[in-house]
């Protein structure tokens, strides 16, 4: 059973800050908290998760009480499946789902609730740029880290997908080490 509330030190660990910073944020009303009858500050699990997402901070899988989730979106079945297998090899502690078009991606954003989306920029129905913009404009999904992928590289496209909200873009074919570093960075795992 996951913890339902956290003290300042525990919350600080998830936020990668000091307990004093958590107390300051709580005093300023930036993060919701309550006091026990003994005067101890506590932060509800759901309030901590909401705070992390609101500020585009990584949400630890332990806090979510589930494995981290990565959604691969690519219209070429063999490419999507290959990237999904590579991601699973990189980290066995992640769940991976695949979508082959923007419609399926939208459905999985709601039901699978990924932490990271590896998004092909050249989708046939709705391009990856628009999918990225929609992910980043919705309150329920804006916390999701988006990594754009393209085999058809141009400086303009790379700059555009980052302007649309992606944290980075990768050029296909993607070397395993590059994919590992990108997904770890997106999940908030320190890259060696």
N, CA and C of each residue as an Amber inpcrd file, in Angstrom:
protein
   576
   0.8460000  -1.1850000   0.0000000   0.0000000   0.0000000   0.0000000
   0.8870000   1.2420000   0.0000000   0.7500000   2.1220000  -0.9970000
   1.5900000   3.3160000  -1.0430000   1.2120000   4.3060000   0.0550000
   2.2090000   5.1000000   0.4560000   1.9510000   6.1260000   1.4730000
   0.9260000   7.1160000   0.9530000   0.0910000   7.6190000   1.8670000
  -0.9390000   8.5760000   1.4800000  -0.4980000  10.0130000   1.6770000
   0.4980000  10.2340000   2.5670000   1.0120000  11.5930000   2.7600000
   2.4860000  11.5220000   3.1430000   3.1750000  12.6680000   2.9820000
   4.6140000  12.7200000   3.1730000   4.9850000  13.9130000   4.0360000
   6.0530000  13.7500000   4.8140000   6.5720000  14.8940000   5.5520000
   7.4550000  15.7210000   4.6120000   7.9730000  16.8280000   5.1010000
   8.7580000  17.7310000   4.2410000  10.0090000  17.0630000   3.6880000
  10.6680000  16.2510000   4.4810000  11.8880000  15.5750000   4.0130000
  11.5760000  14.5680000   2.9120000  10.4930000  13.8210000   3.0870000
  10.1100000  12.8360000   2.0680000   9.6980000  13.5360000   0.7700000
   8.9100000  14.5950000   0.8770000   8.4920000  15.3460000  -0.3110000
   9.6990000  15.9680000  -1.0030000  10.6630000  16.4320000  -0.2170000
  11.8740000  17.0540000  -0.7770000  12.6400000  16.0680000  -1.6510000
  12.6740000  14.8090000  -1.2440000  13.3780000  13.7840000  -2.0320000
  12.7480000  13.6420000  -3.4120000  11.4200000  13.6530000  -3.4840000
  10.7380000  13.5230000  -4.7740000  10.8870000  14.7790000  -5.6300000
  11.0390000  15.9340000  -4.9830000  11.1670000  17.2030000  -5.7180000
  12.6210000  17.5760000  -6.0030000  13.5600000  16.8150000  -5.4500000
  14.9890000  17.0720000  -5.6470000  15.3950000  18.4450000  -5.1110000
  14.8260000  18.7820000  -3.9370000  15.1490000  20.0370000  -3.2590000
  15.3490000  19.7350000  -1.7710000  15.6380000  20.7560000  -1.0030000
  15.8140000  20.5740000   0.4400000  14.4500000  20.6210000   1.1510000
  14.3630000  20.0530000   2.3490000  13.1220000  20.1630000   3.1280000
  12.7380000  21.6190000   3.4120000  13.7490000  22.4890000   3.5650000
  13.4540000  23.9160000   3.7790000  12.7210000  24.5110000   2.5790000
  13.0940000  24.0980000   1.3830000  12.4210000  24.5910000   0.1790000
  10.9670000  24.1290000   0.1720000  10.7200000  22.8830000   0.5470000
   9.3460000  22.3740000   0.6150000   8.5390000  23.1940000   1.6190000
   9.1180000  23.4520000   2.7870000   8.4110000  24.2510000   3.8000000
   8.1080000  25.6570000   3.2630000   9.0670000  26.2430000   2.5480000
   8.8680000  27.5730000   1.9640000   7.7370000  27.5470000   0.9330000
   7.7670000  26.5440000   0.0480000   6.7070000  26.4240000  -0.9620000
   5.3370000  26.2600000  -0.2960000   5.2870000  25.4590000   0.7650000
   4.0200000  25.2520000   1.4680000   3.5550000  26.5460000   2.1490000
   4.4840000  27.2640000   2.7720000   4.1260000  28.5320000   3.4240000
   3.6150000  29.5540000   2.4270000   4.1500000  29.5160000   1.2090000
   3.7120000  30.4600000   0.1690000   2.4980000  29.9500000  -0.6100000
   2.0030000  28.7650000  -0.2560000   0.8250000  28.2180000  -0.9160000
   1.1000000  27.6130000  -2.2860000   2.3590000  27.3900000  -2.6070000
   2.7060000  26.8170000  -3.9090000   2.3920000  25.3260000  -3.9750000
   2.5030000  24.6490000  -2.8240000   2.1930000  23.2270000  -2.7480000
   1.2220000  23.0320000  -1.5910000   0.1460000  22.3120000  -1.8560000
  -0.8790000  22.1060000  -0.8300000  -0.3310000  21.2220000   0.2880000
  -0.6200000  21.6090000   1.5240000  -0.1820000  20.8200000   2.6800000
  -1.1990000  20.9930000   3.8050000  -1.0530000  20.1620000   4.8220000
  -1.8850000  20.2850000   6.0160000  -1.0140000  20.0040000   7.2310000
  -1.5430000  20.3330000   8.3980000  -0.8120000  20.0810000   9.6340000
  -1.5590000  19.0370000  10.4580000  -0.7890000  18.1510000  11.0680000
  -1.3700000  17.1580000  11.9700000  -1.7220000  17.8530000  13.2770000
  -2.5120000  17.2170000  14.1510000  -2.8120000  17.8310000  15.4520000
  -1.5430000  18.1500000  16.2540000  -0.4680000  17.4150000  15.9960000
   0.8010000  17.6830000  16.6740000   1.6160000  18.7930000  16.0220000
   1.0910000  19.3950000  14.9420000   1.7670000  20.5110000  14.2950000
   2.7350000  20.1280000  13.1790000   2.7760000  18.8650000  12.8080000
   3.6900000  18.4220000  11.7440000   3.0590000  18.6380000  10.3720000
   3.8680000  19.1390000   9.4580000   3.3930000  19.3830000   8.0940000
   3.3580000  18.0730000   7.3230000   2.2770000  17.8720000   6.5300000
   2.1500000  16.7080000   5.6620000   1.6330000  17.1630000   4.3020000
   2.0790000  16.4570000   3.2780000   1.6490000  16.7370000   1.9030000
   1.0210000  15.4560000   1.3710000  -0.2290000  15.5660000   0.9340000
  -0.9230000  14.3950000   0.3910000  -0.2400000  13.9330000  -0.9020000
  -0.2260000  12.6370000  -1.0880000   0.3890000  12.0250000  -2.2750000
  -0.1470000  12.6530000  -3.5610000  -1.4720000  12.7840000  -3.6870000
  -2.0640000  13.3310000  -4.9050000  -1.6940000  14.8050000  -5.1120000
  -1.5200000  15.5630000  -4.0020000  -1.1040000  16.9680000  -4.1170000
   0.3560000  17.0720000  -4.5660000   1.1850000  16.1610000  -4.0730000
   2.5940000  16.1450000  -4.4850000   2.7200000  15.8040000  -5.9680000
   1.9770000  14.7990000  -6.4180000   2.0010000  14.4220000  -7.8450000
   1.5120000  15.5890000  -8.7020000   0.4180000  16.2280000  -8.2910000
  -0.1170000  17.3690000  -9.0550000   0.9020000  18.5010000  -9.1260000
   1.5840000  18.7760000  -8.0060000   2.6020000  19.8280000  -7.9830000
   3.7390000  19.5100000  -8.9510000   4.2380000  18.2710000  -8.9030000
   5.3280000  17.8750000  -9.7970000   4.9190000  18.0290000 -11.2590000
   3.7320000  17.5670000 -11.5870000   3.2580000  17.6540000 -12.9850000
   3.0510000  19.0990000 -13.4070000   2.4790000  19.9020000 -12.5230000
   2.2280000  21.3130000 -12.8470000   3.5180000  22.0480000 -13.1770000
   4.6040000  21.6370000 -12.5240000   5.8910000  22.3070000 -12.7200000
   6.8330000  21.5190000 -13.6320000   6.2480000  20.5830000 -14.4020000
   7.0190000  19.7860000 -15.3750000   8.2400000  19.1240000 -14.7520000
   8.0500000  18.6160000 -13.5370000   9.1130000  17.8980000 -12.8430000
   8.8430000  16.4050000 -12.9830000   9.8910000  15.5750000 -13.0020000
   9.6600000  14.1310000 -13.1410000   8.9130000  13.5740000 -11.9280000
   7.9900000  12.6720000 -12.2080000   7.2290000  12.0120000 -11.1570000
   7.7890000  10.5990000 -11.0220000   8.3730000  10.3170000  -9.8700000
   8.9830000   9.0220000  -9.6170000   7.9340000   7.9170000  -9.6990000
   8.2790000   6.8120000 -10.3640000   7.3520000   5.6840000 -10.5100000
   6.9180000   5.1500000  -9.1540000   7.8070000   5.1930000  -8.1750000
   7.4810000   4.7470000  -6.8230000   6.3350000   5.5820000  -6.2500000
   6.3430000   6.8690000  -6.5370000   5.2900000   7.7570000  -6.0710000
   3.9660000   7.4200000  -6.7470000   4.0300000   7.0470000  -8.0130000
   2.8270000   6.6910000  -8.7570000   2.3340000   5.2970000  -8.4080000
   3.1900000   4.5120000  -7.7520000   2.8900000   3.1270000  -7.4190000
   2.6570000   2.3000000  -8.6890000   3.4710000   2.5610000  -9.6970000
   3.4270000   1.7990000 -10.9440000   4.7490000   1.9810000 -11.6670000
   4.9840000   1.1530000 -12.6720000   6.1740000   1.3120000 -13.4910000
   6.0410000   2.5820000 -14.3210000   7.1790000   3.1200000 -14.7380000
   7.1480000   4.2550000 -15.6600000   6.6520000   3.7560000 -17.0080000
   6.0140000   4.6450000 -17.7600000   5.3950000   4.2490000 -19.0240000
   5.8860000   5.1170000 -20.1690000   6.1950000   4.4480000 -21.2840000
   6.6470000   5.1340000 -22.4890000   5.7400000   4.7280000 -23.6430000
   5.2460000   5.7110000 -24.3620000   4.4200000   5.4920000 -25.5450000
   5.2440000   5.8020000 -26.7830000   5.3250000   4.8410000 -27.6880000
   6.0190000   5.0170000 -28.9620000   4.9590000   5.2530000 -30.0320000
   5.0700000   6.3740000 -30.7580000   4.1130000   6.7000000 -31.8060000
   4.8580000   6.7800000 -33.1360000   4.5850000   5.8190000 -34.0200000
   5.2090000   5.7940000 -35.3520000   4.2890000   5.0220000 -36.2810000
   4.0450000   5.5620000 -37.4700000   3.1110000   4.9280000 -38.3920000
   3.6960000   3.7160000 -39.1150000   4.9950000   3.5140000 -39.0600000
   5.6250000   2.3540000 -39.6880000   5.7290000   1.2680000 -38.6180000
   4.9260000   0.2210000 -38.7710000   4.8270000  -0.8270000 -37.7470000
   6.1800000  -1.3800000 -37.3200000   7.0070000  -1.7190000 -38.2750000
   8.2920000  -2.3450000 -37.9540000   9.2060000  -1.3870000 -37.1920000
   9.1360000  -0.0940000 -37.5190000   9.9430000   0.9080000 -36.8140000
   9.4230000   1.0880000 -35.3870000   8.1050000   1.2190000 -35.2430000
   7.5130000   1.3960000 -33.9140000   7.8430000   0.2070000 -33.0130000
   7.7100000  -0.9990000 -33.5530000   7.9880000  -2.1960000 -32.7600000
   9.4690000  -2.2900000 -32.3940000  10.3470000  -1.9170000 -33.3220000
  11.7940000  -1.9570000 -33.0510000  12.1620000  -0.9560000 -31.9500000
  11.6010000   0.2460000 -32.0150000  11.8860000   1.2530000 -30.9870000
  11.3320000   0.7940000 -29.6370000  10.1340000   0.2120000 -29.6370000
   9.5470000  -0.2870000 -28.3880000  10.4300000  -1.3700000 -27.7750000
  10.9580000  -2.2720000 -28.5860000  11.8390000  -3.3270000 -28.0790000
  13.1420000  -2.7350000 -27.5530000  13.6660000  -1.7190000 -28.2370000
  14.8880000  -1.0590000 -27.7660000  14.6560000  -0.4030000 -26.4080000
  13.5180000   0.2710000 -26.2560000  13.1990000   0.9390000 -24.9900000
  13.0930000  -0.0920000 -23.8680000  12.4510000  -1.2160000 -24.1510000
  12.3120000  -2.2700000 -23.1390000  13.6720000  -2.8440000 -22.7400000
  14.6080000  -2.9200000 -23.6930000  15.9540000  -3.4060000 -23.3820000
  16.7230000  -2.3960000 -22.5340000  16.4870000  -1.1210000 -22.7900000
  17.1740000  -0.0610000 -22.0580000  16.8210000  -0.1160000 -20.5850000
  15.5510000  -0.3500000 -20.2740000  15.1030000  -0.3400000 -18.8890000
  13.9510000  -1.3300000 -18.7360000  14.1970000  -2.3960000 -18.0150000
  13.1680000  -3.4210000 -17.8210000  12.0960000  -2.9660000 -16.8410000
  12.2960000  -1.8190000 -16.2200000  11.3350000  -1.2950000 -15.2520000
  10.3300000  -0.3400000 -15.8930000  10.2100000  -0.3570000 -17.2170000
   9.2340000   0.4910000 -17.8920000   8.2050000  -0.3730000 -18.6140000
   7.0280000   0.1940000 -18.7650000   6.0000000  -0.4130000 -19.6070000
   5.9980000   0.3810000 -20.8980000   5.8640000  -0.3220000 -22.0260000
   5.8960000   0.3320000 -23.3270000   4.6180000  -0.0070000 -24.0860000
   4.0250000   1.0030000 -24.7010000   2.8740000   0.8170000 -25.5770000
   3.2010000   1.4620000 -26.9210000   2.5100000   1.0220000 -27.9670000
   2.7630000   1.5120000 -29.3200000   1.4670000   2.0130000 -29.9410000
   1.5560000   3.1610000 -30.6060000   0.4530000   3.6980000 -31.4030000
   0.9820000   3.9340000 -32.8160000   0.1420000   3.6660000 -33.8130000
   0.5740000   3.7990000 -35.2020000  -0.0200000   5.0150000 -35.9010000
  -0.8220000   5.8050000 -35.1740000  -1.3680000   7.0340000 -35.7440000
  -1.7660000   7.9720000 -34.6120000  -2.1360000   9.1820000 -34.9660000
  -2.4610000  10.1940000 -33.9610000  -3.7080000   9.8280000 -33.1720000
  -4.6810000   9.1960000 -33.8180000  -5.9040000   8.8070000 -33.1200000
  -5.5870000   7.8120000 -32.0060000  -4.8310000   6.7640000 -32.3300000
  -4.4510000   5.7800000 -31.3110000  -3.5910000   6.4140000 -30.2220000
  -2.7280000   7.3430000 -30.6150000  -1.8980000   8.0430000 -29.6270000
  -2.7830000   8.8010000 -28.6450000  -3.7950000   9.4900000 -29.1490000
  -4.7160000  10.2270000 -28.2850000  -5.4530000   9.3170000 -27.3240000
  -5.8760000   8.1780000 -27.8150000  -6.5730000   7.1980000 -26.9690000
  -5.6430000   6.6850000 -25.8670000  -4.3980000   6.3500000 -26.2490000
  -3.4460000   5.8150000 -25.2740000  -2.9480000   6.8830000 -24.2880000
  -2.9350000   8.1380000 -24.7080000  -2.5720000   9.2010000 -23.7630000
  -3.5290000   9.1940000 -22.5770000  -4.8020000   8.8940000 -22.8380000
  -5.8020000   8.8830000 -21.7750000  -5.8050000   7.5760000 -20.9880000
  -5.7170000   6.4350000 -21.6750000  -5.8440000   5.1510000 -20.9780000
  -4.5150000   4.6170000 -20.4360000  -3.4290000   4.7650000 -21.1640000
  -2.1240000   4.2460000 -20.7560000  -1.3970000   5.2150000 -19.8270000
  -1.6840000   6.5060000 -19.9710000  -1.0870000   7.5730000 -19.1550000
   0.4410000   7.4970000 -19.1370000   1.0720000   7.7070000 -20.3000000
   2.5390000   7.6070000 -20.3620000   3.2290000   8.7590000 -19.6480000
   4.4720000   8.4870000 -19.2510000   5.3250000   9.5200000 -18.6900000
   6.1420000  10.1880000 -19.7840000   6.3990000   9.4220000 -20.8610000
   7.1930000   9.8920000 -21.9960000   6.5170000   9.4330000 -23.2790000
   6.5370000  10.3010000 -24.3020000   6.0610000   9.9310000 -25.6330000
   7.2200000  10.1030000 -26.6130000   7.5760000   9.0070000 -27.2890000
   8.5320000   9.0530000 -28.4020000   7.6820000   9.2080000 -29.6450000
   7.7480000  10.3700000 -30.2870000   6.7670000  10.7800000 -31.2860000
   7.3890000  11.0260000 -32.6530000   6.9760000  10.2050000 -33.6280000
   7.3950000  10.4220000 -35.0110000   6.7660000  11.7260000 -35.5020000
   7.5380000  12.5390000 -36.1740000   7.0340000  13.8340000 -36.6360000
   6.2610000  13.7350000 -37.9420000   6.4150000  12.6420000 -38.6760000
   5.7600000  12.4830000 -39.9750000   4.6690000  11.4250000 -39.9050000
   3.5650000  11.7580000 -39.2640000   2.4230000  10.8560000 -39.1940000
   1.4600000  11.1990000 -40.3230000   0.7370000  10.2200000 -40.8630000
  -0.1120000  10.4790000 -42.0310000  -1.3870000  11.2550000 -41.7280000
  -1.9950000  11.0470000 -40.5470000  -3.2890000  11.6660000 -40.2890000
  -3.1770000  13.0510000 -39.6570000  -2.3070000  13.1830000 -38.6960000
  -2.0800000  14.4520000 -38.0000000  -0.6030000  14.4560000 -37.6650000
   0.1380000  15.4340000 -38.1470000   1.5930000  15.3530000 -37.9720000
   1.9980000  15.4460000 -36.5050000   3.2080000  14.9820000 -36.2310000
   3.7180000  14.9370000 -34.8730000   3.8240000  16.3040000 -34.2140000
   4.0190000  17.3450000 -35.0080000   4.0980000  18.6930000 -34.4430000
   2.7690000  19.0570000 -33.7670000   1.6690000  18.7750000 -34.4700000
   0.3460000  19.0760000 -33.9220000   0.0300000  18.1790000 -32.7330000
   0.4150000  16.9110000 -32.8040000   0.2160000  16.0070000 -31.6700000
   0.9760000  16.5490000 -30.4560000   2.2100000  16.9810000 -30.6440000
   3.0140000  17.5470000 -29.5530000   2.3320000  18.7850000 -28.9720000
   1.8720000  19.6800000 -29.8360000   1.1900000  20.9020000 -29.3660000
  -0.0350000  20.5490000 -28.5230000  -0.7860000  19.5530000 -28.9720000
  -1.9930000  19.1550000 -28.2330000  -1.6440000  18.5320000 -26.8880000
  -0.6120000  17.7020000 -26.8530000  -0.1830000  17.1070000 -25.5800000
   0.1860000  18.2100000 -24.6030000   0.9570000  19.1760000 -25.0700000
   1.4700000  20.2240000 -24.1900000   0.4310000  21.2890000 -23.8400000
  -0.6750000  21.3440000 -24.5600000  -1.6920000  22.3620000 -24.2700000
  -2.7850000  21.8530000 -23.3340000  -2.8580000  20.5580000 -23.1190000
  -3.8970000  19.9810000 -22.2630000  -3.3980000  19.8650000 -20.8130000
  -4.1500000  20.3830000 -19.8560000  -3.7140000  20.2930000 -18.4560000
  -3.4220000  18.8670000 -17.9950000  -4.1940000  17.8910000 -18.4820000
  -4.0190000  16.5050000 -18.0340000  -2.7710000  15.8420000 -18.6280000
  -2.2550000  16.3720000 -19.7420000  -1.1190000  15.7160000 -20.4050000
   0.1180000  16.6020000 -20.5240000   0.0470000  17.8530000 -20.1310000
   1.1750000  18.7610000 -20.3660000   2.4420000  18.3640000 -19.6250000
   2.3190000  17.5450000 -18.5720000   3.4890000  17.0830000 -17.8160000
   4.2730000  16.0050000 -18.5640000   3.6950000  15.4100000 -19.5900000
   4.3370000  14.3040000 -20.3060000   5.5380000  14.8290000 -21.0950000
   6.6630000  14.1480000 -20.9620000   7.8580000  14.5140000 -21.7330000
   7.6990000  13.9720000 -23.1520000   7.9010000  14.8370000 -24.1250000
   7.7910000  14.4400000 -25.5260000   9.1770000  14.5000000 -26.1570000
   9.5150000  13.4220000 -26.8700000  10.7580000  13.3720000 -27.6360000
  10.3650000  13.1580000 -29.0900000  10.6540000  14.1470000 -29.9320000
  10.3520000  14.0290000 -31.3530000  11.3540000  13.1160000 -32.0450000
  10.8810000  12.3970000 -33.0510000  11.7570000  11.5130000 -33.8370000
  11.4820000  11.7590000 -35.3180000  12.5590000  11.7970000 -36.1090000
  12.3680000  11.9460000 -37.5450000  13.5360000  11.3380000 -38.3070000
  13.2140000  10.7770000 -39.4650000  14.2520000  10.2860000 -40.3800000
  14.5780000  11.3750000 -41.3930000  13.7030000  12.3840000 -41.4570000
  13.8470000  13.4630000 -42.4400000  14.2140000  14.7370000 -41.7010000
  15.4760000  14.8760000 -41.4080000  15.9690000  15.9480000 -40.5660000
  16.1020000  17.2650000 -41.3150000  15.6850000  18.3240000 -40.6390000
  16.0200000  19.6840000 -41.0550000  16.1310000  20.5210000 -39.7900000
  16.9760000  21.5370000 -39.8300000  17.1320000  22.4170000 -38.6690000
  15.7940000  23.0430000 -38.2770000  14.9980000  23.4000000 -39.2740000
  13.7090000  24.0350000 -38.9990000  12.7810000  23.1070000 -38.2330000
  12.7310000  21.8320000 -38.6430000  11.8730000  20.8670000 -37.9470000
  12.3430000  20.6520000 -36.5070000  13.6450000  20.5390000 -36.3400000
  14.1920000  20.3300000 -34.9950000  13.8210000  21.4910000 -34.0850000
  13.9640000  22.7000000 -34.5790000  13.6190000  23.8750000 -33.7920000
  12.1100000  23.9600000 -33.5500000  11.3160000  23.5810000 -34.5540000
   9.8630000  23.6800000 -34.4420000   9.3120000  22.7370000 -33.3740000
   9.7590000  21.4870000 -33.3520000   9.2070000  20.5430000 -32.3820000
   9.5850000  20.9390000 -30.9500000  10.7440000  21.5340000 -30.7700000
  11.1250000  22.0200000 -29.4410000  10.2610000  23.2300000 -29.0700000
  10.0010000  24.1190000 -30.0240000   9.0920000  25.2500000 -29.7710000
   7.6880000  24.7570000 -29.4370000   7.2960000  23.6360000 -30.0280000
   5.9640000  23.0680000 -29.7780000   5.8670000  22.3680000 -28.4300000
   7.0020000  22.2280000 -27.7290000   6.9660000  21.6770000 -26.3860000
   7.7730000  20.4120000 -26.1510000   8.3570000  19.8410000 -27.1950000
   9.1780000  18.6430000 -27.0000000  10.4400000  19.0130000 -26.2390000
  10.9270000  18.0800000 -25.4330000  12.1610000  18.3600000 -24.6940000
  13.3790000  18.1920000 -25.5850000  13.2420000  17.3740000 -26.6530000
  14.3370000  17.1640000 -27.5940000  13.7990000  16.4230000 -28.8030000
  14.6630000  16.2260000 -29.7840000  14.3210000  15.4090000 -30.9470000
  15.4850000  14.4690000 -31.2320000  15.1690000  13.3410000 -31.8650000
  16.1730000  12.3500000 -32.2280000  16.0480000  12.0340000 -33.7150000
  17.1950000  11.7850000 -34.3230000  17.1990000  11.4340000 -35.7470000
  17.2100000   9.9170000 -35.8920000  16.2680000   9.4030000 -36.6810000
  16.2010000   7.9620000 -36.9500000  17.1390000   7.6150000 -38.1010000
  17.7560000   6.4500000 -38.0810000  17.6840000   5.4260000 -37.0400000
  18.4110000   5.8930000 -35.7770000  17.8550000   5.5080000 -34.6320000
  18.3520000   5.9840000 -33.3390000  19.2900000   4.9420000 -32.7350000
  20.5460000   5.3180000 -32.4940000  21.4520000   4.3800000 -31.8120000
  20.9340000   4.0670000 -30.4040000  21.1600000   2.8470000 -29.9410000
  20.6690000   2.3990000 -28.6410000  21.1370000   3.3150000 -27.5110000
  22.3950000   3.7060000 -27.5180000  22.9310000   4.5750000 -26.4540000
  22.2200000   5.9340000 -26.4420000  21.9430000   6.4790000 -27.6180000
  21.2350000   7.7560000 -27.7210000  19.8200000   7.6180000 -27.1740000
  19.1550000   6.5220000 -27.5210000  17.8040000   6.2730000 -27.0240000
  17.8140000   6.1080000 -25.5070000  18.7820000   5.3850000 -24.9910000
  18.9090000   5.1870000 -23.5350000  19.0610000   6.5400000 -22.8400000
  19.9800000   7.3530000 -23.3040000  20.2200000   8.6570000 -22.6770000
  18.9860000   9.5500000 -22.7430000  18.3120000   9.5490000 -23.8850000
  17.1290000  10.3990000 -24.0620000  15.9950000   9.9670000 -23.1480000
  15.7170000   8.6650000 -23.0940000  14.6040000   8.2030000 -22.2580000
  14.9190000   8.3730000 -20.7790000  16.1590000   8.1370000 -20.3890000
  16.5170000   8.3450000 -18.9870000  16.3830000   9.8120000 -18.5990000
  16.8290000  10.7110000 -19.4790000  16.6910000  12.1440000 -19.2000000
  15.2070000  12.5220000 -19.0900000  14.3820000  11.9890000 -19.9890000
  12.9590000  12.3010000 -19.9720000  12.2710000  11.7740000 -18.7190000
  12.7580000  10.6580000 -18.1930000  12.1820000  10.0700000 -16.9870000
  12.7890000  10.6590000 -15.7070000  13.7640000  11.5620000 -15.8600000
  14.3850000  12.1740000 -14.6940000  15.4150000  11.3030000 -14.0350000
  15.9340000  10.3030000 -14.7810000  16.9790000   9.4220000 -14.2580000
  18.3230000  10.0110000 -14.6470000  19.2320000  10.2070000 -13.7120000
  20.5450000  10.7780000 -14.0660000  21.2350000   9.9310000 -15.1470000
  21.7280000  10.6130000 -16.1690000  22.4300000   9.9380000 -17.2730000
  23.9030000   9.8700000 -16.9070000  24.5010000   8.6430000 -16.9370000
  25.9110000   8.5050000 -16.5420000  26.8430000   9.2520000 -17.4830000
